[in-house]
Amino acid sequence: MRTHSLLALAAVCLAGAAMPAHAEDLKIGLIYGKTGPLEAYAKQTETGLRLGLEYATKGTMMVNGRKIVIITKDDQGKPDLSKAALAEAYQDDKVDIAIGTTSSAAALADLPIAEENKKILIVEPAVADQITGDKWNRYIFRTARNSSQDAISNAVAIGKPGVTVATLGQDYAFGRDGVAAFKEALAKTGATLAAEEYVPTNTTDFTAVGQRLIDALKDKPGKKIIWVIWAGAGDPLTKLQDMDLKRYGIELSTGGNILPALAAYKRLPGMEGSTYYYYDIPKNPVNDWLVAEHKKRYNSPPDFFTAGGFAAAMAAVKAVETAKSTDTEKLIAAMEGMEFDTPKGKMIFRKEDHQALQSMYHFRVKVDPNVAWAINEPVREIKIEDMDIPIRNKR
């Protein structure tokens, strides 16, 4: 009897030793350009990610019994640094899912790293079409909108027969992909494209390119618009407006932007375009919570990329909950076609390229002297079914 008791006790002890004292942490890596030209975007992404994880887990910061740990890495917006940071996150930090990065050029450099490590990368907020296009692989999912979503929604907002448009974009993947998609979408609206101009990302003097755009449009009949696709500093809208476009009957148009950049839009009352997010437009419980909490904690409304980081968090949590695992193959199976809630409402990861399909918003600039930025007054929601977003990968 004593021998049996000792054996039983030994078995219990061995079983106990084989069981971990607690489940392993759920590690989420955030790769972002915390310093560099897009640091404002990166900081918003981090704020949104943390708030989104809090909301998605009802304040517990736990998923399937695992504590969420966020590991951040600054890539400064540089492709080589981003590749190294992501590899380190996967290999040394053993992150289960990575999210990032801010620059499209850096994000494109990261794609092969996810494939080599056979680990999920949720791209947020980089938007270049190639990310879920010809450079895509099956480990890549994107909550951020892509250039085609930006472009198609902007074309819907401003394009119609009798309108002539010229474009100004930055000379890298974000700008060139954006203009290519815009041009394709604009052709379907009956509008005419008169010229395309590209300038370096660090351009501050827009005099020469502005004159070329004016020359391309000034003698055209009907409505004439310069559509600008821009990220970061430089403020081309103000610089172009200073060239007295009204004298030639030329208007400006662009997509939405972060609130500090919208301050420059106050000089453009009535300007129309399409935006990814403006805090006062979406009406749903997730956005209501985000706006209220952000105002409470930061004394300001949430911004463009705060909503993006929040969406990435919601996607990551739902994926792990659905898969009941962080095994990559199980996550992919759970995420393909997955619907999830965000501050913008419903998003869906398209099975063919893992691009999140989502609403966009046609806005008109409204100026209120008591508000520091231009208000994006909603004209209409451009819903998922209103946009035919091309599938550009080679799957």
N, C-alpha and C positions, 0 to 999 in steps of 0.2 A: 504493500500500500504506500509505504514511504517512497519506494523507488518510483512508483507510478506518479506520485505527487511531484517528485523532483523533475521527472521527465516532462510532465505537463507544464510545470513552471518554466522549465528551460525552453519549451516550445513557444510559450507565450512571450518570453523575453526575446527569443529570436525573431518572432513575428513583429514585435514592437520595434526591434532594431531595424527591421527591413522597411518599416513605414516612416516616411519623413515626418518631422515634428510639425511642419506646416507646408502647404503647397508652395511651389516656387513662385517667385514674383513674375508678373506679366510685364515684360520689358518692351516699351515703345520708344523707338529712337526718332528724334526730330532732327533732321539735317536742314539747316537754314542759313541764309545770309544775314546773320545777326549784326555783322559789321559790313560796311561796303555800301554801294549805291542804293540797294533795295532794303536797307535795314528797317525802315518804317513798316514795310510789308511783312518782314520776317517777325518783328516783335508782335504785330497783330496776330499773325498765325499762331504764335506760341500762346498768347492770351486766349485766343479762341479754342485752341486745343485743350488747354487746361479747364476752361469753363465747360467745354463739350463733354469731356470725360466725367466731370462732376455731375452734369445733367444726366448723361446716359447711364450712370451708375447710381443715380438717386443719392448722390453725396457720399457713397461708401468708398469710392475709388477701388472697388473690387469687381472682378469679373470671374464667374465660375469658381469662386473661392480663392482667387489669386489677386494679390495686391498689385495695383498698377504702379509701375515705376517709369518715369519719363527720363530719358537720357538725351541731352541736347548736345549738338555739335555744330559749331559755326564754320561754314565753308567760305565765308566772305564773298559769296557769289562767284567763286572761281572754280571752273570745271575740275582741275587736277586736285584741288583741296577737297572738293565735294566727293570725288571718287574715293579718296583715301579715307575720308570721314565715314562714308557709308560702309566701306569694307571693314573698318575698325569696329563700327557699331554691330555688324553682323558677326564678325569673327572673334573679336576680343570681348565685347560687351554682351554678346549672345542675345541681341534684341530679337523679339518674336516677330515684330512688325516694324517697318520703318516708314516714316512720313517725311516728305520733302520733295524738292527744295524750292527756293524762292526764284532763282534765275532759270530761265528756260535752257540756256546753254549748259549750266551746271546739271540740270535735271537730265538732259540728253546724255551727258557723260555718266550719269548714275545708272542708267537702264541696264547696261551689260553687267554691272556689279550685282544687281538683284538677280539676274539670270545665272551668273556664275555661282552665287551662293544659294540659289534655289529658295529665296526668301521673298516675301511680299514687300513691295514698295507702293505705298499710297502717295501718288504725286499731288502735292498741294503746296504752293498755289501756281506753279509754272504752267503756262498755257499753250506753248507751241504745239501745233497740230502733229508734228512728227513724233511727239511723245506717245500718243496713242495711234500713230500713223505708221510710217515705214520704219521707224526705229523701235517700235513696240515689241515687247515679248510678254508671254503669258503670266509673268509674275508682277506685271504693272497694272495697277488700278488707279484711276484718277477721279478725285472729287472736284478738283478745280474745273472750271469751264475750259474748253479748248478755243483756239483761235477761230475755228469755224462757227462755234456757238456765238462768240462775240460778233463776228463778221455778219453772219446771217441775220442775227437780231438787229444789228445796226442797219443793214441793208433794208430790212423790212420797215424799220422806223423812218428812214429818209428817202428810200428809193421809190420812184414812180415815173411813168412816162413824162418826158419834158424836163427832167432834172439831169444836170450835168455835174459830175463829181470828179475831183482830183484828190489824190491821196498823199499823205505824208507819214512815213513810218521810219522806225529805227532800223539801222542796217545790221540786223542779226535775226536769229530764228523767229523771235517773237514778232518783230515788225514785218518781215517778209512773209511768214506764214499767214499772218493776219490779213495783209493786203491781198494775198493770193486767194484766200477764202472769201474775203469781202468782194473782190472782183467777180468771182464765180457766182456769188449770191446776188450781187447787184444786177448782173445781166438778166436775171430772171424777173426783175421788177420793171423792166422797160427803161430804166435810167441808162445814161451813157457815161463811160469812164473816159476822161480826157487826158489824164497824166498820172504817173506814179513817180514819187520822189522818195529817196532814202538818204538818211544822214547818220553819222556816227552817234552812238548813244550818249556821248558827252557833249554834244552840240549845245551851245548857248547863243550863238549868233545865227539867226534864221533869215537874215536879210536876202542872201543870194537865192536860197531855195524858195523863199516866199515870193520873190519876184518871178521865178520860173513858174510857180503855181498860178500866180496872177495872170501871167502871159498866156497860160494854157486855157484860162477860163474867161477872161474879161470880154471877149467878143462873142461868147456863146449866148444864144437866146434862152429865155426861160430862167428857171431857178438854177443857181450855181452854188456849189458847196465844196469846201475843202474838208475832207474827213481825215482826222488825225488819230493815229494809233501810237500811243506813247506810254512808257513806264519809267518812273524815276524823275530826276530833276531836269531842268532845262526850260520848262514852261513855254512850249511852242505856241499854245493858244494865245497867251497874252502878247507874245512877240509878233505873231501874225496879225492879231487884232490891231496892234500899234501901226501896222502898215496901211491902215485906213481902207480895209476891204470893202466897206459900205460904198465907197466911191465907185467901185466896179460892180456893185450889186452882188457881191460874193458873201456867203454865210459860212460859218464854221460849224462842224459837228464832230463829236467824239463820243466814246463810251464813257461809262461812269468811272469814278476814281475814289481814292481815299479822301476823307473829309478835308485835310489840309490843302490838297490839290483842288478841291471843289471851291475853295475861296476864290481862285482865279476865274471860275465860271460865273461869278457874280457880275462880271463885265459883259456877260453874254445872255441877258434875259431872253427867254423864249427859245433858246437853242434846244434842239431835240437830238436824242440819241438813244442808245440802249445800254442798260447797266446790268451787271451781275448781281448787285445788291445795294440797297440803300435802306437803312434801318427802319424807316417809317413806312415802307411799301408792303412787305409781306405780312399777312394777317394769319397767324397760326400760333398755337401754344408754345412751340419751341422758341420762335422769335420773340414772343411776348416775354418769356423768361429771360432770354439773352439780353434784351434791351433793358429790362428792369434791373437785372443784376449788374450789368455793366455800368449803368448810371449810378447805382448804389455804391459800387466798389471803386469806380474810376472817375466819377463825376462827369461822365461824357457818354454819348451813345456808342454802341459798337460800330466798327468800321468795316470796310470792304473785306479785308482779309481775316478779320476776326470771325466773320461768318464762315469763311473757308476752313479755318482751323477747327471750328466747331463741327462742321460737316464731316471732316476727316475723322474726328473723334467718334462721332456717331456711327460712322461706317465701321471703324475698327472694333468698337464694342459689339455692335450687332453681328459682325462677322465671327468673332470669337464665341459669342453666345450661341449663334446658330450652328457653328461647326462643333461646338463643345470641345474645342481643341485649338492649339496653335500649330498643328501640323500643316505644312504648306499646302499639300494636296487637298486636305479637308477644307482649308480656308478658301482655296480657289473654287471648289465645288459650291461652297456656301455663298460666295460673293458674286459669281456669275449670274446675272439677272436679279440680284438682290435689290429690293426696295428698302429705303431707309429714310427716316425723318431728318430734316435739317431746318435751320432758320429760314430757308427759302421754301420750305415745304418738302414734298416728296422728291427724292432723287432715285434713279435706277442705274445700276451698273450694267451697261449693254454687254451682252455675252460675247459679241464678236470682237470687241476691242477694249472692253473694261472701262470705257469712257462713261462718266456719270451724266446721264441725260437729266436736264433740269430746266426750270423756267428761267426766262430773262425778262427784263422790264423796260418797256418803251417809256422814256421820261421826257419831261420838258422842264427847262430851268426856270425856277421861280425865285425871285430875290426878296428877302425879308431883311430889313436893316437890323433887326434884333437877332439875326442868326449869322454866325461868322462865315458860313459857307453857303454856296448856292443850294437851294432845296431841289431835290430831284422829285418833281411833282409827277405822280404816275399818270400816264396816258392809257396804257393797257398792259396786262400781263401777256407775255409771249410764251405760251405754254409748250411743253415738250412736243405735243402733236402738231404745233404750228411750225416747227423747224425740221427740215429734212437734213440732218447732220450726216455728211458723207462718212463712210467707213473707208479709211485710208490705209489700213495695214495690209499685210500680205499673208494673212492667216489662211 
